[in-house]
């Protein structure tokens, strides 16, 4: 194999294989050698006294650089096989945020995601915008989907101040409906940015989509 890195563990001593897979390295007895190559699992070898030649076979590990994301309608795809931008957040990260609102829990977790809390009180509404606002007067929030089911993240706007887009953020604030979902039940969150990413959901996903996948009982 060409270009395999051979390094002495815990030191700066290293080399790589040539075009024929050969290499030369001076290693003291008892030291551990680590063999590394992209797409293959690492292997280690302890140098024994009297040994002068080592032939190593690396095991294929094709999925080392693959990441699977959940896209529209719950379809799982390789992150390298889709033509649009996505971000993935684990459910553990939502829990660690300490936020009861699964929308607010995404704050500072992914690029291009803007989270705004309407108030500092528990249960106050939060709005989410992907890649900035697309409309001055319309709803700029992405579609919220939980296990393939679209969820209305709107508010009861009959009371003053219930609008999360109210620039003054004044009046009584009530929770958005995403607060009904327990962060401990979330396995992963996939954020699909832009209309092309969530085309299967139609016009409702024109501002993108946030796909929540819940934990399954084995």
C-alpha positions as a printed Julia matrix, in Angstrom:
218×3 Matrix{Float64}:
   0.0    0.0    0.0
   1.23   3.46  -0.89
   1.27   6.36   1.56
   0.64   4.44   4.79
   1.91   6.4    7.79
   4.04   4.44  10.26
   4.72   6.24  13.52
   6.28   5.41  16.88
   3.55   5.97  19.46
   4.24   8.86  21.83
   7.06  10.35  19.73
   7.69  12.43  16.61
   9.4    9.54  14.8
   7.43   8.55  11.69
   7.73   7.6    8.04
   5.48   6.47   5.17
   5.47   3.66   2.64
   6.85   4.16  -0.87
   5.25   3.25  -4.22
   5.87  -0.43  -3.53
   4.58  -0.37   0.04
   8.07  -0.59   1.56
   9.32   1.46   4.51
  12.31   1.75   6.83
  12.15   2.98  10.41
  14.51   2.72  13.38
  12.5    1.69  16.45
  13.8    0.67  19.9
  12.66  -2.64  21.38
   9.38  -2.43  23.31
   8.06   0.58  21.45
   4.62   0.57  19.83
   4.3    1.25  16.1
   1.03   2.65  14.73
   0.0    2.1   11.09
  -2.51   4.62   9.66
  -4.1    5.16   6.26
  -7.26   6.97   5.13
 -10.14   4.53   4.69
  -8.5    1.84   6.85
  -8.6    1.05  10.55
  -5.47   1.87  12.59
  -3.27  -1.04  13.65
  -0.6   -1.21  16.33
   2.42  -3.45  16.75
   4.87  -3.89  19.65
   8.5   -4.2   18.56
  10.09  -7.35  20.0
  13.78  -7.98  20.44
  15.42  -9.42  17.36
  12.64  -8.46  14.93
  13.84  -6.62  11.85
  10.94  -6.94   9.41
   7.21  -6.24   9.79
   4.51  -6.96   7.23
   1.16  -5.45   8.16
  -2.3   -5.94   6.59
  -4.78  -3.08   7.16
  -8.52  -3.71   7.41
 -10.8   -1.74   5.12
 -12.96   0.86   6.85
 -14.92   2.55   4.06
 -17.46   4.15   6.39
 -14.82   6.1    8.31
 -15.59   9.33   6.45
 -19.31   8.75   5.95
 -22.05  10.53   7.85
 -25.72   9.72   7.5
 -28.28  12.5    7.89
 -32.08  12.37   7.94
 -33.55  14.47   5.11
 -37.13  15.15   3.98
 -39.8   12.58   4.86
 -37.38  10.75   7.14
 -35.14   9.52   4.31
 -31.59   8.74   5.44
 -28.78   9.68   3.07
 -25.02   9.99   3.15
 -24.01  13.58   3.91
 -21.62  13.42   0.92
 -24.41  12.28  -1.4
 -26.66  15.31  -1.1
 -26.27  18.57  -2.96
 -27.21  21.04  -0.25
 -26.02  22.26   3.14
 -27.06  20.47   6.32
 -26.07  20.6    9.97
 -26.45  17.82  12.51
 -26.9   18.22  16.27
 -27.11  15.32  18.71
 -29.86  14.99  21.28
 -27.2   14.94  24.02
 -26.15  18.46  23.0
 -29.75  19.64  23.41
 -29.92  18.17  26.91
 -26.55  19.66  27.89
 -27.78  23.13  26.91
 -30.15  23.04  29.88
 -32.98  24.52  27.8
 -36.48  23.06  28.09
 -37.33  24.48  24.66
 -35.85  22.32  21.89
 -35.68  25.41  19.66
 -33.71  27.46  22.17
 -31.46  24.44  22.75
 -30.13  24.77  19.19
 -28.57  28.17  19.94
 -24.86  28.26  18.99
 -24.98  24.59  17.93
 -24.88  25.01  14.11
 -23.72  27.58  11.57
 -26.29  29.8    9.88
 -28.89  29.15  12.59
 -30.2   32.22  14.44
 -32.19  31.65  17.64
 -33.96  34.55  19.36
 -35.69  34.2   22.73
 -38.62  36.55  23.28
 -38.0   36.81  27.02
 -35.87  35.43  29.81
 -38.79  33.87  31.65
 -39.24  30.06  31.66
 -41.52  28.92  28.84
 -41.15  32.08  26.77
 -41.28  31.63  23.01
 -38.23  31.32  20.78
 -37.95  31.91  17.07
 -35.51  30.27  14.67
 -34.27  31.64  11.34
 -31.93  29.84   8.93
 -29.49  31.95   6.92
 -31.29  35.19   7.75
 -34.79  36.5    7.09
 -36.28  36.09   3.61
 -39.33  38.31   4.16
 -39.95  41.64   5.93
 -43.53  40.84   6.86
 -44.03  37.07   6.46
 -43.06  34.14   8.63
 -39.33  33.42   8.28
 -39.22  30.35  10.5
 -38.33  26.95   9.02
 -40.69  24.0    9.12
 -40.41  21.89  12.29
 -40.71  18.14  11.68
 -40.7   15.42  14.35
 -40.36  11.83  13.09
 -41.77  12.86   9.71
 -44.75  14.76  11.19
 -44.84  18.55  10.63
 -45.36  20.45  13.88
 -46.97  23.89  14.11
 -44.44  26.06  15.93
 -46.75  29.09  15.87
 -48.17  31.12  18.72
 -51.55  32.37  19.83
 -51.24  35.93  18.52
 -54.53  37.18  19.99
 -52.7   38.67  22.96
 -50.37  41.64  22.85
 -46.72  40.71  22.68
 -47.22  37.07  21.67
 -45.57  37.65  18.3
 -41.9   36.48  18.4
 -41.17  38.95  15.59
 -42.35  41.89  17.73
 -39.26  44.12  17.68
 -40.07  45.66  21.07
 -40.49  42.2   22.64
 -43.12  43.73  24.93
 -46.25  42.31  26.56
 -47.08  38.84  27.82
 -45.13  36.04  26.13
 -46.49  32.52  25.75
 -44.56  29.45  24.68
 -44.2   28.22  21.13
 -45.47  24.68  20.52
 -41.99  23.14  20.25
 -41.84  23.48  24.03
 -44.24  20.51  24.24
 -41.44  18.17  23.14
 -39.06  16.77  25.78
 -35.37  17.3   24.83
 -34.54  13.97  26.51
 -36.61  12.2   23.83
 -34.56  13.6   20.93
 -31.94  11.37  19.27
 -30.67  13.73  16.55
 -31.54  17.03  14.89
 -30.86  17.63  11.19
 -31.1   21.21   9.92
 -31.9   21.48   6.2
 -30.96  24.94   4.99
 -32.82  26.59   2.13
 -35.82  25.59  -0.01
 -33.87  23.07  -2.11
 -33.02  21.08   1.02
 -36.65  20.58   2.04
 -38.41  20.59  -1.34
 -40.44  17.47  -0.52
 -42.3   19.36   2.19
 -43.56  22.0   -0.24
 -44.08  25.69   0.35
 -44.18  25.27   4.14
 -40.46  24.47   4.06
 -39.5   27.44   1.9
 -37.36  28.72   4.78
 -35.75  25.32   5.34
 -36.65  22.58   7.78
 -35.51  21.36  11.18
 -35.88  17.56  11.38
 -36.09  16.04  14.87
 -35.66  12.27  15.21
 -36.75  10.8   18.52
 -35.16   7.92  20.37
 -36.5    4.46  19.59
 -37.08   1.69  22.11
 -35.14  -1.45  21.2
